[in-house]
Amino acid sequence: MPQALRADVGDHAPCDPEFPARAIAHITADREATAEAPLDLVPFANLKGFFTGSGKGQAPQILWDPFTGAFAQFFPATSRSKAVFDAPGGTRTNRAGRVVIQIEALFFPHCRVNGKVFARLADTPCKGWGDLHAWVSSWDVPDVWPMGRPTSLSRNTCPADKWRTQGGWYAHAHVPENNHVDPGSWPAFGSQPPTPSHTEPQFEPFPGASFFQAGRQSPIIDGMHGRLVAEDCDRYASSTRFDVWGAGDVRSYTAWQQKLGFEGRAADGVPGRFSWDRLEVPNV
């Protein structure tokens, strides 16, 4: 996937081309929260680290953060991944399709992000969904839910004949041999953010890495500052000169890059196009 951070875990294996192309939708469900006791969302970098570490045996093709639009890819589309249970000798659930693209959305019910609580995945900003949907569609996965689009956390196992013959999108709750109930909801096909009525960009275009030099003064930097604070990446030591690029901007932007899953030299505090576009600095 062009927009995804590469985090290949190896151990590739072919899918079964005699079955139709499909995608399987999951949520990470990594914490148990309630409406009365919501919990903070686990950072994207933590889940990326899990799937490249001790969780390799459960890794999907794609980890998707619907709050920032970040992606990490652990297997190519043409390989089976390992995010659903596959009983020995039964239906090869991770492979039953020309492609079987599995997506784990970083989400659990009643997660809290920037002080707001989200009960369903479909209630989140679903940033990046357009890119994700387009990429899955490029592998000839049709825009259908053979078992119905998921609307609740409930089990509805797909009959074996339908699983063998009908491609499209399936919830983890639909997959044979499994007992999960996720994802509970999923964004609609073709759903996109509303197009602005004016012709100017809605967000500030990436000005290039060379723009961010010590002492540079610009309303773009001021707008970036506000977005970094809103994304809980405030590492500023001063409360003045928000429009001047300095050490606090570098620290705060590093925190944003790390939130998107970048590590090492890729999280150096200097904006790049991918991280800048995901930050969505208002047009000035």
N, C-alpha and C positions, 0 to 999 in steps of 0.2 A: 504494500500500500504506500503510495508516494508520500503521504503526509505523516507516516508513522516513524517513530524512532526504531531503529533496528536493534533487536534483542534476541537474535536467533539462538535457540537452545539446542539445535542439532537434532539428531535422532529422527530424521525425516523418513516418511514411509508413504507409499502411494495410496490414493483413494481407489474406490471400486467404480470404474467408469460405466458399468452396466446399470447403475442407479442414476436417477436424475440429480441435477445440481441442487444443493440446499444450503441454508444457513441456519445456525442454531443460536438463539438469543438467551443470554444468561445475565444475572447480576452477581456481583462478587459476594454480597450478603455476608460480609466479614465481621459484622457486629450485630448484636441483637438489641434493638432499641424499641421503644414504644412511644405512642403519642404523649404519654405522661412523663416519659423519661427518654427524650431524644439524646443522641450521641453525635459527636463530631465525626465527619467523614474521615476515613483513613486516607493519608496522603497517597497520591498516585505513585510516587517513587517507592513507597513501601510495597505496594502490590506488584509493581514492576520487579522489585528485588525478590519478592516471594516466587514469582513465576520463573525467574532465572536462577533461583536457588533451590530451596527445599521443596518448592511447589512445581518443579519441572514436570512431574508426572501428572499434573492437573492443568497444564498450560493450554490456553486456547490459541487461535491464530492472532486475535486482536484483543488488547485491553484498551477500553475507551473511557475517557473521563468526560462525561456529559456537562460538567461545569466549566471546564477550560477548553475543551475541544482537542485535548492531547490524546495521542495514540501510541501504543507500543506493539510491535509485531514479533511474535515468538516462533511462528512457523509460516512458510509460504502457503499461499492458497492451494497449491497443488499437492501439499502433504496433508496427511491426517494430523489432527492435533489430539489432545488428550483430556478435554474438559468434560466429557461424559463417561459414565461407567460403561464398560464393554465386557459382558460376560463371556467366558471362554466357550467357544463353539456356537455361540448365538449370532444374532445380527451384529455385524461389525459397525456399531453405532457411530464411531468416530470416522468411519471410512465410507459409509453407504451413500455415495454420490460421486459424480464426476469431480465435484468439489464439495467439501463439507466445511464451510467457513464458520467457525465458532467465535462469538464475540462475547466478552465479559465486560459489561458496563460497570464502572466503578460506582456502586450504589448499594444501599440497604434501606429498607423502609424506615422513615423517621430519622434520617440522617440530617445533621445540621451543618450548613455551609454559610459562612459569613453571617451568622446569627439567625438565618432563616431555616426552617425545618421543611423537609420534603417527604411526603408520604409515599409518592409513586415516582417511578423513573420518568414517566411521561410529564410530570409536573416540573421537572428540572429544565434548565435552559436548553438542554439537548444540543449543545454546541458541537459542531463537527458532524452531526448526523447526516447532513447533505453529502459531505465528502465520503462518509462511511457507506451510505446507501448506494452512491454512484459506483464505488469500488466493488461492492458485492454484486451489483447488477452487471458490472462488466464481465463477470464470470458466469453469466447466463442464469443466475438465480432469479426465478420469476417473482413478481410482486404479489404473492398470494400466501395466505396462511391456511394450509389444508385442514388444520384443526381449529381454526379461528384465531384471530389476534388475541393475545393474552390480556385479560382485564382484571384478573384477581390471582392471588397466591393460592392456586388449587391445582390438583393433579388431574390430568386428562390424557391418558396414554393413547398414543396413536395405534390403530389396528395394524397388524403386520402387513396386510396387502396394500394399505394406503401408504405406509412408510416405504415400501418397495417401489411403488409406482408413481408417487406424486412428489415433485420437487417444490421448492419454495422455502418459506421461512417457518421454522418450528421453534416453539418455546422449549426450554429445558424440561418443562413440565409435560411435554408431549412425547419425549423420546422413549422408545421401548427400552426395557431393562433398567430404567432409572426410576427413582422415587422422589425427585425434587419437585418443587412447586413454583420455582421462579421462571420468568422475571417479574410476573405480576402485572406489568404493563410494558408498552414499547411505543416509540414514536410512530406516527403515521407515515406511510410512504409518500415521498414528494413534499413533506412539510418543510418549509423554508422560512427563515425570518422575513418579515414584511419588507418589501422594497421601499426605500425612501422615495417620497414624491419629488424631491429635488434632484438635480443632476450631480451634485457634489458627492464625494465619497462619504459614507456614514462614519467611517473611522479614518484616522490619520494614516496615510500610506507610510510604509517603512522608508525613512529618510536615508538609509545606508549606514553601515557601521562607523564610517569615518565622521559622521555627524556628531557622534558622542565623544567629544573632546573636553578635557578639564576646562572649566570656565565658560563653556558654551551657554549662552542665555537664549531661551526660546520658549514661547507658550506651549510648544510640543512637549518640552521637558516637564513643564508644569502639569499638563494633562496626563503624562505618563506617571508622575508622582501620585496624582489622585487615584489612578487605577491600581498602582502597586499597593497603596494603602487599603483600597477596597478589597483587594485580593489577599489581605492578611500577610503581605510581604513587606511591611514597614520595618526597615532597619535603619531609619534615619536618626541621627543624633542631634539635629538642629531643626528648629521650627520656623526658619526663615529661608528666603531665597529659593523657593520651590522651583523656580524656572531656570536655575543654573545647575549644570551637570557637575557633580562632585562625588566624593567618596561614598556618601550616603546613598546616592543613586546606584553606584556599583554594587554595594552590599544588598540593597533592596532588589535590584534586578537579578542578582545571583540567586536570591531566595525564590524569585519567580521562575527562573530557569530550573531550579531544583524541584519546584512544585510540578513542573511539566515533565520531570523525569530525567533531565539532563544531569550529567555527572562530570567530574574532572574538568578538563579544559573547556568542555562544552558549556560549563556553568561558570564563566569567567566574569559575568556582570556586564558584558558588552552586548547590546541587543543584536539579534539576528532576525532575519525575515520571519521565520516560523514562529519564534516566541513573541515577536512584535505583533504579528497578525492575531495571535491568540489573545494578546492582552487587550485588544480593542480600545485603543486610546481614542477618545472623541475627536472628531475633526475640528481643527482650529482655523 
